[in-house]
Amino acid sequence: MMGIISCKETTRLVSQGLDRELAFGERVALRVHLVICLGCRRAGRQMEFLRKAVRELAEIDLRTGF
C-alpha cells in the first residue's frame, strides 16, 4: 500500500485513473486522500468534466465533418 499521498500525487492518480485501472494500493491511497482534501475532490471533478466535454466535442466534430 502507498500510505498517505500528496496533492500532486493525487491529481496524477486521478488523471491516470481516467485512462487506466489503478492498482489496489493506488485506489486506496487515492480514496483516503480524497476523503480529507476538498481541493483534490474539486480537481478530480474538473478533470472528469473536461474529459466529458472534449469527448462530446469530438463526437460533434465527427458528425459535422469539422
PyMOL Python script that loads the backbone (N, CA, C, O; Angstrom):
from pymol import cmd

cmd.read_pdbstr("""\
ATOM      1  N   MET A   1       0.845  -1.170   0.000  1.00  0.00           N
ATOM      2  CA  MET A   1       0.000   0.000   0.000  1.00  0.00           C
ATOM      3  C   MET A   1       0.892   1.235   0.000  1.00  0.00           C
ATOM      4  O   MET A   1       2.019   1.196   0.495  1.00  0.00           O
ATOM      5  N   MET A   2       0.386   2.323  -0.554  1.00  0.00           N
ATOM      6  CA  MET A   2       1.182   3.521  -0.758  1.00  0.00           C
ATOM      7  C   MET A   2       1.246   4.424   0.467  1.00  0.00           C
ATOM      8  O   MET A   2       2.189   5.207   0.580  1.00  0.00           O
ATOM      9  N   GLY A   3       0.302   4.355   1.376  1.00  0.00           N
ATOM     10  CA  GLY A   3       0.271   5.259   2.516  1.00  0.00           C
ATOM     11  C   GLY A   3      -0.330   6.598   2.140  1.00  0.00           C
ATOM     12  O   GLY A   3      -1.063   6.703   1.157  1.00  0.00           O
ATOM     13  N   ILE A   4      -0.019   7.632   2.927  1.00  0.00           N
ATOM     14  CA  ILE A   4      -0.550   8.970   2.670  1.00  0.00           C
ATOM     15  C   ILE A   4       0.166   9.561   1.452  1.00  0.00           C
ATOM     16  O   ILE A   4       1.391   9.493   1.346  1.00  0.00           O
ATOM     17  N   ILE A   5      -0.611  10.137   0.542  1.00  0.00           N
ATOM     18  CA  ILE A   5      -0.026  10.709  -0.666  1.00  0.00           C
ATOM     19  C   ILE A   5      -0.297  12.212  -0.719  1.00  0.00           C
ATOM     20  O   ILE A   5      -1.227  12.716  -0.088  1.00  0.00           O
ATOM     21  N   SER A   6       0.530  12.908  -1.479  1.00  0.00           N
ATOM     22  CA  SER A   6       0.416  14.362  -1.604  1.00  0.00           C
ATOM     23  C   SER A   6      -0.692  14.730  -2.587  1.00  0.00           C
ATOM     24  O   SER A   6      -1.228  13.880  -3.299  1.00  0.00           O
ATOM     25  N   CYS A   7      -1.014  16.010  -2.603  1.00  0.00           N
ATOM     26  CA  CYS A   7      -1.999  16.508  -3.565  1.00  0.00           C
ATOM     27  C   CYS A   7      -1.485  16.318  -4.991  1.00  0.00           C
ATOM     28  O   CYS A   7      -2.255  15.973  -5.887  1.00  0.00           O
ATOM     29  N   LYS A   8      -0.211  16.539  -5.200  1.00  0.00           N
ATOM     30  CA  LYS A   8       0.390  16.351  -6.526  1.00  0.00           C
ATOM     31  C   LYS A   8       0.229  14.905  -6.985  1.00  0.00           C
ATOM     32  O   LYS A   8      -0.168  14.657  -8.124  1.00  0.00           O
ATOM     33  N   GLU A   9       0.531  13.963  -6.119  1.00  0.00           N
ATOM     34  CA  GLU A   9       0.383  12.547  -6.445  1.00  0.00           C
ATOM     35  C   GLU A   9      -1.087  12.196  -6.659  1.00  0.00           C
ATOM     36  O   GLU A   9      -1.417  11.387  -7.526  1.00  0.00           O
ATOM     37  N   THR A  10      -1.959  12.798  -5.876  1.00  0.00           N
ATOM     38  CA  THR A  10      -3.388  12.552  -6.008  1.00  0.00           C
ATOM     39  C   THR A  10      -3.898  12.976  -7.377  1.00  0.00           C
ATOM     40  O   THR A  10      -4.615  12.222  -8.035  1.00  0.00           O
ATOM     41  N   THR A  11      -3.532  14.181  -7.809  1.00  0.00           N
ATOM     42  CA  THR A  11      -4.001  14.633  -9.117  1.00  0.00           C
ATOM     43  C   THR A  11      -3.430  13.770 -10.234  1.00  0.00           C
ATOM     44  O   THR A  11      -4.099  13.533 -11.240  1.00  0.00           O
ATOM     45  N   ARG A  12      -2.195  13.298 -10.064  1.00  0.00           N
ATOM     46  CA  ARG A  12      -1.603  12.389 -11.060  1.00  0.00           C
ATOM     47  C   ARG A  12      -2.408  11.094 -11.126  1.00  0.00           C
ATOM     48  O   ARG A  12      -2.703  10.600 -12.214  1.00  0.00           O
ATOM     49  N   LEU A  13      -2.760  10.551  -9.976  1.00  0.00           N
ATOM     50  CA  LEU A  13      -3.528   9.304  -9.955  1.00  0.00           C
ATOM     51  C   LEU A  13      -4.941   9.489 -10.488  1.00  0.00           C
ATOM     52  O   LEU A  13      -5.459   8.613 -11.181  1.00  0.00           O
ATOM     53  N   VAL A  14      -5.568  10.616 -10.174  1.00  0.00           N
ATOM     54  CA  VAL A  14      -6.904  10.887 -10.711  1.00  0.00           C
ATOM     55  C   VAL A  14      -6.837  10.909 -12.232  1.00  0.00           C
ATOM     56  O   VAL A  14      -7.673  10.306 -12.905  1.00  0.00           O
ATOM     57  N   SER A  15      -5.840  11.604 -12.770  1.00  0.00           N
ATOM     58  CA  SER A  15      -5.679  11.682 -14.217  1.00  0.00           C
ATOM     59  C   SER A  15      -5.418  10.302 -14.819  1.00  0.00           C
ATOM     60  O   SER A  15      -6.040   9.924 -15.812  1.00  0.00           O
ATOM     61  N   GLN A  16      -4.514   9.569 -14.226  1.00  0.00           N
ATOM     62  CA  GLN A  16      -4.210   8.230 -14.736  1.00  0.00           C
ATOM     63  C   GLN A  16      -5.402   7.291 -14.601  1.00  0.00           C
ATOM     64  O   GLN A  16      -5.608   6.409 -15.434  1.00  0.00           O
ATOM     65  N   GLY A  17      -6.181   7.489 -13.547  1.00  0.00           N
ATOM     66  CA  GLY A  17      -7.357   6.647 -13.338  1.00  0.00           C
ATOM     67  C   GLY A  17      -8.410   6.832 -14.420  1.00  0.00           C
ATOM     68  O   GLY A  17      -9.264   5.965 -14.608  1.00  0.00           O
ATOM     69  N   LEU A  18      -8.359   7.946 -15.127  1.00  0.00           N
ATOM     70  CA  LEU A  18      -9.275   8.160 -16.244  1.00  0.00           C
ATOM     71  C   LEU A  18      -8.836   7.353 -17.473  1.00  0.00           C
ATOM     72  O   LEU A  18      -9.639   7.090 -18.368  1.00  0.00           O
ATOM     73  N   ASP A  19      -7.558   6.965 -17.507  1.00  0.00           N
ATOM     74  CA  ASP A  19      -7.008   6.265 -18.665  1.00  0.00           C
ATOM     75  C   ASP A  19      -6.736   4.782 -18.436  1.00  0.00           C
ATOM     76  O   ASP A  19      -6.677   4.001 -19.386  1.00  0.00           O
ATOM     77  N   ARG A  20      -6.573   4.406 -17.192  1.00  0.00           N
ATOM     78  CA  ARG A  20      -6.250   3.000 -16.890  1.00  0.00           C
ATOM     79  C   ARG A  20      -6.838   2.618 -15.539  1.00  0.00           C
ATOM     80  O   ARG A  20      -7.223   3.477 -14.745  1.00  0.00           O
ATOM     81  N   GLU A  21      -6.900   1.324 -15.297  1.00  0.00           N
ATOM     82  CA  GLU A  21      -7.346   0.854 -13.985  1.00  0.00           C
ATOM     83  C   GLU A  21      -6.185   0.980 -13.010  1.00  0.00           C
ATOM     84  O   GLU A  21      -5.088   0.485 -13.267  1.00  0.00           O
ATOM     85  N   LEU A  22      -6.434   1.638 -11.903  1.00  0.00           N
ATOM     86  CA  LEU A  22      -5.402   1.806 -10.890  1.00  0.00           C
ATOM     87  C   LEU A  22      -5.234   0.523 -10.091  1.00  0.00           C
ATOM     88  O   LEU A  22      -6.178  -0.249  -9.925  1.00  0.00           O
ATOM     89  N   ALA A  23      -4.023   0.308  -9.601  1.00  0.00           N
ATOM     90  CA  ALA A  23      -3.750  -0.833  -8.724  1.00  0.00           C
ATOM     91  C   ALA A  23      -4.505  -0.635  -7.406  1.00  0.00           C
ATOM     92  O   ALA A  23      -4.877   0.485  -7.054  1.00  0.00           O
ATOM     93  N   PHE A  24      -4.719  -1.716  -6.698  1.00  0.00           N
ATOM     94  CA  PHE A  24      -5.475  -1.666  -5.448  1.00  0.00           C
ATOM     95  C   PHE A  24      -4.896  -0.639  -4.484  1.00  0.00           C
ATOM     96  O   PHE A  24      -5.644   0.170  -3.936  1.00  0.00           O
ATOM     97  N   GLY A  25      -3.593  -0.650  -4.264  1.00  0.00           N
ATOM     98  CA  GLY A  25      -2.954   0.289  -3.342  1.00  0.00           C
ATOM     99  C   GLY A  25      -3.120   1.738  -3.778  1.00  0.00           C
ATOM    100  O   GLY A  25      -3.306   2.630  -2.951  1.00  0.00           O
ATOM    101  N   GLU A  26      -3.050   1.960  -5.083  1.00  0.00           N
ATOM    102  CA  GLU A  26      -3.256   3.307  -5.612  1.00  0.00           C
ATOM    103  C   GLU A  26      -4.683   3.775  -5.350  1.00  0.00           C
ATOM    104  O   GLU A  26      -4.905   4.918  -4.952  1.00  0.00           O
ATOM    105  N   ARG A  27      -5.653   2.883  -5.577  1.00  0.00           N
ATOM    106  CA  ARG A  27      -7.056   3.250  -5.358  1.00  0.00           C
ATOM    107  C   ARG A  27      -7.318   3.573  -3.895  1.00  0.00           C
ATOM    108  O   ARG A  27      -8.020   4.535  -3.586  1.00  0.00           O
ATOM    109  N   VAL A  28      -6.759   2.779  -3.000  1.00  0.00           N
ATOM    110  CA  VAL A  28      -6.962   3.004  -1.566  1.00  0.00           C
ATOM    111  C   VAL A  28      -6.341   4.336  -1.145  1.00  0.00           C
ATOM    112  O   VAL A  28      -6.985   5.137  -0.466  1.00  0.00           O
ATOM    113  N   ALA A  29      -5.096   4.572  -1.545  1.00  0.00           N
ATOM    114  CA  ALA A  29      -4.417   5.816  -1.182  1.00  0.00           C
ATOM    115  C   ALA A  29      -5.160   7.022  -1.756  1.00  0.00           C
ATOM    116  O   ALA A  29      -5.287   8.051  -1.093  1.00  0.00           O
ATOM    117  N   LEU A  30      -5.644   6.891  -2.975  1.00  0.00           N
ATOM    118  CA  LEU A  30      -6.388   7.971  -3.614  1.00  0.00           C
ATOM    119  C   LEU A  30      -7.679   8.257  -2.854  1.00  0.00           C
ATOM    120  O   LEU A  30      -7.985   9.415  -2.568  1.00  0.00           O
ATOM    121  N   ARG A  31      -8.424   7.233  -2.531  1.00  0.00           N
ATOM    122  CA  ARG A  31      -9.684   7.432  -1.802  1.00  0.00           C
ATOM    123  C   ARG A  31      -9.473   8.062  -0.438  1.00  0.00           C
ATOM    124  O   ARG A  31     -10.239   8.931  -0.024  1.00  0.00           O
ATOM    125  N   VAL A  32      -8.434   7.625   0.261  1.00  0.00           N
ATOM    126  CA  VAL A  32      -8.146   8.191   1.587  1.00  0.00           C
ATOM    127  C   VAL A  32      -7.850   9.683   1.448  1.00  0.00           C
ATOM    128  O   VAL A  32      -8.367  10.497   2.213  1.00  0.00           O
ATOM    129  N   HIS A  33      -7.023  10.033   0.480  1.00  0.00           N
ATOM    130  CA  HIS A  33      -6.683  11.437   0.292  1.00  0.00           C
ATOM    131  C   HIS A  33      -7.919  12.244  -0.092  1.00  0.00           C
ATOM    132  O   HIS A  33      -8.123  13.343   0.424  1.00  0.00           O
ATOM    133  N   LEU A  34      -8.740  11.714  -0.986  1.00  0.00           N
ATOM    134  CA  LEU A  34      -9.920  12.446  -1.439  1.00  0.00           C
ATOM    135  C   LEU A  34     -10.934  12.671  -0.320  1.00  0.00           C
ATOM    136  O   LEU A  34     -11.688  13.644  -0.349  1.00  0.00           O
ATOM    137  N   VAL A  35     -10.953  11.780   0.659  1.00  0.00           N
ATOM    138  CA  VAL A  35     -11.857  11.952   1.802  1.00  0.00           C
ATOM    139  C   VAL A  35     -11.479  13.198   2.598  1.00  0.00           C
ATOM    140  O   VAL A  35     -12.348  13.887   3.131  1.00  0.00           O
ATOM    141  N   ILE A  36     -10.186  13.482   2.676  1.00  0.00           N
ATOM    142  CA  ILE A  36      -9.749  14.579   3.540  1.00  0.00           C
ATOM    143  C   ILE A  36      -9.416  15.866   2.788  1.00  0.00           C
ATOM    144  O   ILE A  36      -9.186  16.895   3.423  1.00  0.00           O
ATOM    145  N   CYS A  37      -9.385  15.839   1.445  1.00  0.00           N
ATOM    146  CA  CYS A  37      -8.920  17.009   0.705  1.00  0.00           C
ATOM    147  C   CYS A  37      -9.975  17.515  -0.290  1.00  0.00           C
ATOM    148  O   CYS A  37     -10.176  16.933  -1.356  1.00  0.00           O
ATOM    149  N   LEU A  38     -10.625  18.589   0.083  1.00  0.00           N
ATOM    150  CA  LEU A  38     -11.656  19.192  -0.762  1.00  0.00           C
ATOM    151  C   LEU A  38     -11.081  19.671  -2.096  1.00  0.00           C
ATOM    152  O   LEU A  38     -11.712  19.502  -3.139  1.00  0.00           O
ATOM    153  N   GLY A  39      -9.898  20.263  -2.069  1.00  0.00           N
ATOM    154  CA  GLY A  39      -9.279  20.767  -3.292  1.00  0.00           C
ATOM    155  C   GLY A  39      -9.052  19.676  -4.323  1.00  0.00           C
ATOM    156  O   GLY A  39      -9.298  19.884  -5.511  1.00  0.00           O
ATOM    157  N   CYS A  40      -8.591  18.531  -3.888  1.00  0.00           N
ATOM    158  CA  CYS A  40      -8.353  17.415  -4.818  1.00  0.00           C
ATOM    159  C   CYS A  40      -9.666  16.814  -5.313  1.00  0.00           C
ATOM    160  O   CYS A  40      -9.747  16.364  -6.456  1.00  0.00           O
ATOM    161  N   ARG A  41     -10.691  16.803  -4.466  1.00  0.00           N
ATOM    162  CA  ARG A  41     -12.001  16.336  -4.937  1.00  0.00           C
ATOM    163  C   ARG A  41     -12.493  17.248  -6.052  1.00  0.00           C
ATOM    164  O   ARG A  41     -12.996  16.776  -7.072  1.00  0.00           O
ATOM    165  N   ARG A  42     -12.349  18.551  -5.857  1.00  0.00           N
ATOM    166  CA  ARG A  42     -12.769  19.509  -6.887  1.00  0.00           C
ATOM    167  C   ARG A  42     -11.947  19.333  -8.161  1.00  0.00           C
ATOM    168  O   ARG A  42     -12.496  19.350  -9.262  1.00  0.00           O
ATOM    169  N   ALA A  43     -10.645  19.166  -8.015  1.00  0.00           N
ATOM    170  CA  ALA A  43      -9.779  18.980  -9.184  1.00  0.00           C
ATOM    171  C   ALA A  43     -10.178  17.720  -9.951  1.00  0.00           C
ATOM    172  O   ALA A  43     -10.178  17.713 -11.182  1.00  0.00           O
ATOM    173  N   GLY A  44     -10.515  16.665  -9.230  1.00  0.00           N
ATOM    174  CA  GLY A  44     -10.951  15.432  -9.880  1.00  0.00           C
ATOM    175  C   GLY A  44     -12.237  15.620 -10.654  1.00  0.00           C
ATOM    176  O   GLY A  44     -12.375  15.115 -11.768  1.00  0.00           O
ATOM    177  N   ARG A  45     -13.177  16.341 -10.073  1.00  0.00           N
ATOM    178  CA  ARG A  45     -14.437  16.613 -10.783  1.00  0.00           C
ATOM    179  C   ARG A  45     -14.185  17.464 -12.027  1.00  0.00           C
ATOM    180  O   ARG A  45     -14.826  17.268 -13.059  1.00  0.00           O
ATOM    181  N   GLN A  46     -13.253  18.406 -11.926  1.00  0.00           N
ATOM    182  CA  GLN A  46     -12.924  19.235 -13.082  1.00  0.00           C
ATOM    183  C   GLN A  46     -12.308  18.401 -14.203  1.00  0.00           C
ATOM    184  O   GLN A  46     -12.629  18.597 -15.375  1.00  0.00           O
ATOM    185  N   MET A  47     -11.430  17.480 -13.846  1.00  0.00           N
ATOM    186  CA  MET A  47     -10.824  16.605 -14.859  1.00  0.00           C
ATOM    187  C   MET A  47     -11.886  15.763 -15.552  1.00  0.00           C
ATOM    188  O   MET A  47     -11.867  15.617 -16.774  1.00  0.00           O
ATOM    189  N   GLU A  48     -12.805  15.215 -14.780  1.00  0.00           N
ATOM    190  CA  GLU A  48     -13.884  14.416 -15.362  1.00  0.00           C
ATOM    191  C   GLU A  48     -14.758  15.278 -16.277  1.00  0.00           C
ATOM    192  O   GLU A  48     -15.147  14.833 -17.357  1.00  0.00           O
ATOM    193  N   PHE A  49     -15.067  16.502 -15.856  1.00  0.00           N
ATOM    194  CA  PHE A  49     -15.869  17.406 -16.671  1.00  0.00           C
ATOM    195  C   PHE A  49     -15.166  17.712 -17.996  1.00  0.00           C
ATOM    196  O   PHE A  49     -15.781  17.650 -19.061  1.00  0.00           O
ATOM    197  N   LEU A  50     -13.877  18.041 -17.921  1.00  0.00           N
ATOM    198  CA  LEU A  50     -13.131  18.363 -19.138  1.00  0.00           C
ATOM    199  C   LEU A  50     -13.057  17.170 -20.086  1.00  0.00           C
ATOM    200  O   LEU A  50     -13.195  17.329 -21.299  1.00  0.00           O
ATOM    201  N   ARG A  51     -12.842  15.984 -19.539  1.00  0.00           N
ATOM    202  CA  ARG A  51     -12.784  14.791 -20.381  1.00  0.00           C
ATOM    203  C   ARG A  51     -14.118  14.577 -21.096  1.00  0.00           C
ATOM    204  O   ARG A  51     -14.147  14.276 -22.289  1.00  0.00           O
ATOM    205  N   LYS A  52     -15.217  14.732 -20.366  1.00  0.00           N
ATOM    206  CA  LYS A  52     -16.541  14.562 -20.965  1.00  0.00           C
ATOM    207  C   LYS A  52     -16.793  15.624 -22.034  1.00  0.00           C
ATOM    208  O   LYS A  52     -17.323  15.315 -23.101  1.00  0.00           O
ATOM    209  N   ALA A  53     -16.416  16.874 -21.754  1.00  0.00           N
ATOM    210  CA  ALA A  53     -16.626  17.959 -22.713  1.00  0.00           C
ATOM    211  C   ALA A  53     -15.831  17.724 -23.998  1.00  0.00           C
ATOM    212  O   ALA A  53     -16.349  17.927 -25.097  1.00  0.00           O
ATOM    213  N   VAL A  54     -14.588  17.300 -23.862  1.00  0.00           N
ATOM    214  CA  VAL A  54     -13.757  17.032 -25.046  1.00  0.00           C
ATOM    215  C   VAL A  54     -14.330  15.866 -25.842  1.00  0.00           C
ATOM    216  O   VAL A  54     -14.351  15.901 -27.073  1.00  0.00           O
ATOM    217  N   ARG A  55     -14.786  14.848 -25.152  1.00  0.00           N
ATOM    218  CA  ARG A  55     -15.379  13.691 -25.835  1.00  0.00           C
ATOM    219  C   ARG A  55     -16.627  14.102 -26.627  1.00  0.00           C
ATOM    220  O   ARG A  55     -16.808  13.698 -27.775  1.00  0.00           O
ATOM    221  N   GLU A  56     -17.478  14.909 -25.993  1.00  0.00           N
ATOM    222  CA  GLU A  56     -18.691  15.377 -26.669  1.00  0.00           C
ATOM    223  C   GLU A  56     -18.344  16.277 -27.851  1.00  0.00           C
ATOM    224  O   GLU A  56     -18.992  16.195 -28.894  1.00  0.00           O
ATOM    225  N   LEU A  57     -17.346  17.123 -27.708  1.00  0.00           N
ATOM    226  CA  LEU A  57     -16.914  17.982 -28.799  1.00  0.00           C
ATOM    227  C   LEU A  57     -16.388  17.148 -29.971  1.00  0.00           C
ATOM    228  O   LEU A  57     -16.666  17.454 -31.130  1.00  0.00           O
ATOM    229  N   ALA A  58     -15.636  16.109 -29.666  1.00  0.00           N
ATOM    230  CA  ALA A  58     -15.114  15.232 -30.720  1.00  0.00           C
ATOM    231  C   ALA A  58     -16.253  14.545 -31.458  1.00  0.00           C
ATOM    232  O   ALA A  58     -16.195  14.392 -32.678  1.00  0.00           O
ATOM    233  N   GLU A  59     -17.292  14.129 -30.730  1.00  0.00           N
ATOM    234  CA  GLU A  59     -18.444  13.490 -31.353  1.00  0.00           C
ATOM    235  C   GLU A  59     -19.166  14.467 -32.284  1.00  0.00           C
ATOM    236  O   GLU A  59     -19.601  14.087 -33.371  1.00  0.00           O
ATOM    237  N   ILE A  60     -19.289  15.702 -31.861  1.00  0.00           N
ATOM    238  CA  ILE A  60     -19.925  16.724 -32.706  1.00  0.00           C
ATOM    239  C   ILE A  60     -19.089  16.937 -33.969  1.00  0.00           C
ATOM    240  O   ILE A  60     -19.634  17.020 -35.069  1.00  0.00           O
ATOM    241  N   ASP A  61     -17.772  17.026 -33.810  1.00  0.00           N
ATOM    242  CA  ASP A  61     -16.895  17.212 -34.960  1.00  0.00           C
ATOM    243  C   ASP A  61     -16.999  16.046 -35.939  1.00  0.00           C
ATOM    244  O   ASP A  61     -16.985  16.259 -37.151  1.00  0.00           O
ATOM    245  N   LEU A  62     -17.101  14.836 -35.439  1.00  0.00           N
ATOM    246  CA  LEU A  62     -17.223  13.666 -36.309  1.00  0.00           C
ATOM    247  C   LEU A  62     -18.525  13.693 -37.092  1.00  0.00           C
ATOM    248  O   LEU A  62     -18.559  13.315 -38.263  1.00  0.00           O
ATOM    249  N   ARG A  63     -19.601  14.142 -36.444  1.00  0.00           N
ATOM    250  CA  ARG A  63     -20.895  14.194 -37.109  1.00  0.00           C
ATOM    251  C   ARG A  63     -20.967  15.305 -38.159  1.00  0.00           C
ATOM    252  O   ARG A  63     -21.579  15.136 -39.214  1.00  0.00           O
ATOM    253  N   THR A  64     -20.343  16.432 -37.860  1.00  0.00           N
ATOM    254  CA  THR A  64     -20.444  17.574 -38.767  1.00  0.00           C
ATOM    255  C   THR A  64     -19.315  17.598 -39.797  1.00  0.00           C
ATOM    256  O   THR A  64     -19.394  18.332 -40.782  1.00  0.00           O
ATOM    257  N   GLY A  65     -18.274  16.810 -39.579  1.00  0.00           N
ATOM    258  CA  GLY A  65     -17.170  16.767 -40.528  1.00  0.00           C
ATOM    259  C   GLY A  65     -16.132  17.858 -40.353  1.00  0.00           C
ATOM    260  O   GLY A  65     -15.337  18.100 -41.260  1.00  0.00           O
ATOM    261  N   PHE A  66     -16.122  18.517 -39.212  1.00  0.00           N
ATOM    262  CA  PHE A  66     -15.127  19.570 -38.959  1.00  0.00           C
ATOM    263  C   PHE A  66     -13.995  19.065 -38.152  1.00  0.00           C
ATOM    264  O   PHE A  66     -13.070  19.817 -37.847  1.00  0.00           O
TER     265      PHE A  66
END
""", "prot")
cmd.dss("prot")
cmd.show_as("cartoon", "prot")
cmd.util.cbc("prot")
cmd.orient("prot")
